[in-house]
Amino acid sequence: MSSLYKNIHQDLIELCGKNNAKAQFKIYQLYYKAMYNSSLRIVKDPTEAEDIMQEAFLSAFNNINKYNGEVSFGAWLKKITVNRSLDSLKKKKLELFPLENEIHKLPVEEVSEHFEYSEEQIKILKNGINLLPTGYRIILNLYLLEGYDHEEIGGILNISPSTSRSQFLRAKKKLIQIVSKKENQKLL
């Protein structure tokens, strides 16, 4: 397997391509927590996230010959996991983007400041994200936590990059409202 991206576990990846069970188990041990968390942030169900993560690994091992090394193995595996998670939501026929047919002309905000948050603030943010409507939560997770840009999100969700941007901005606005409300309740 020739690779454009040199993985630190390249030897294990190559053994996985030869159906080496020990190498597959080692790869699983290296990546399962991250893949589980990626799925859980999307589907919000621990059991379902576990199933999706397992399916993603099986799919990756069965299709490892398609891994061409353009990105890290972890990024390739995460894309499989995210796509499987989104497919699971689609099977439930959840309406991910109820405002998709509207024209979105919201300005794109660039935030370059870095903030440090307390554990309590992080807990409030996580709870707030879980309270967001599904479409908002997915875009926020894909952009902020999974590191996809709006072009990639558009491709994954089959929406335009501008729809991704506007949904992201709406999600941020809604999250701010939720967090502000929680903070105000805490003060009372």
N, C-alpha and C positions, 0 to 999 in steps of 0.2 A: 504494500500500500504506500504509494508516494504521497507525501503530504506537503502542502504549502505552509501549514501551521505546525510547528514542532511542539507536540504535546509532551508534558513531563512524564506522562504514563504511556508513551507511544508503544513500548514493548507489550504492555497489557492489552492495548487496543488491537495490536496485530494478532495477539494470541486469541482475543475474542473473535476475530475474523476467522479463526481456525476452530471455532466452537469449543475452546478450552474453558471448561466449567470453573476451574479455580480462578482464572483471569477474569471471567465474567463476574464471579462473586466479589473479587477485589474491586473491580470497577463499581459494582453495586454499592459496596461499603463506602467508597470514596464520594459517591454522588447522591445516595438515596435521600439524605436529609434535605439537601438543597432542592431536589426535584419534588419531594413531598411538600415542602413549604411553598414552592411556586404554585403547585396545584391547589393547595389548601387556600391560598389567597384568592384564587379564582372561584372555586366551587363552594367554599365555606363549609364543607362537610368532611370531617376527618376520615371516615370510612371510605367515602367516595374518592378522596384525595389519595388514600393508600392504594386503592384499586387502580386508579389512573396512573399512579407512579409505577406500579408493577407492570401495567400494560405498556407504558412508555419504555421501560427497560427491555421488555420482551421484543417490542418493535425495533428498538435500537439494535439489539443483538441479532435479530433476524435480518436487518437491513444494513448491517455495519459496512458491507461492501459499497454502499451508496455514500458513506462518509468520505468526502474527498479532501478533507484537511484545510478547507478554505477558512474555517473558523475553528476555535478550540472544540475539543470533543464535548466539554461541558456545555458550551453554547449550543451545539448541535442537539445534544440530549435535552436541553431546556426547551428548545423550540418544539421538539416532539411532545414534551410534557405539556407545554402551554397549549399546543394545538389539540391534544387529546382532552384537556380540561375544557377548552372552549367547545369542542364537539359534544362533550357531555352536557353542557348547558343547552346547546342547540337541540339535543335529543329531548330535553325537557320542554322544548318549545318556549323558552323564556324570551320575551321580547327584550333584546339587549339594548336597542337604541330607539326608544319611542319617538324621539324628535328627529330621526334621521332624514325624514323627508322635508324638513324645514330648511330654509337657506340660513346658513350660519355665517355671520360677518362680525364675529367678535375679534377684538385685537389680540394678538399673541403677546403675552407678557414674558419677558425674559427675567428670570430671577438668578442672580449671580452671587447672592449673599449666602453664607453658610451659617446656620444657627446650631447651637447645642441645646438639646432638650433633656429635661429630667426624666427619670423612669416613669413618673406619674404622667407627665405630658405625653410621652410615647404611648403609654397605655390608653390615654384619652384619644390620641390620634388613631390608634389601631381600632379601638371600639367605634370611633366615628367612621372610619373607612368601612367597617362591617355593616354600618347602618345605611350606607349609600345604596341607591338603586343599582341593580346588577350591572348595567351598561357603564355607569359612572365608575363603579368599583373596579371593573375589569380594566378600563382605560387607565385609571389612576395607578393600579398595580403594575400594568405592563410598562407604563412610562417611568414611574418613580422607582419601583422596586425591582423590576426585571430589566430595566435599562434600554427598552426599545424606543426608537424615535417614532415620530408620527407617520413617516412613510412606511416603516415596518409594521406598525400597528394597523395602518390602513390595509396593508396586504394581508395580515393575519385575519382581520375581522371583515374583510371585503367591504370596506368603507373608504371614502376619500381621506387623504391626509388632513384636509381642512375640517372634515367632520370629526376626525380624531382630535384635532387641536381644540375645536369648540366644545366637544364633549369633555375634554380634559379641563378646560377653563370652567365649565359649568360644574364639573365634579369638585374642583377646588373650591368654588364659591359655596356649593352645598356643604362640603366638609367644614369650611370655616363657620357656616351657620350652625352646624351640629356641634362642633367643638365649643363655640361661643356659648351656646345654650347649656352645654354640660358644665362649662366653667362657671356660668352664672348660677346654675343650680347648686354647684359645690359651695359657692360663697354664701348661699342662703341658709 
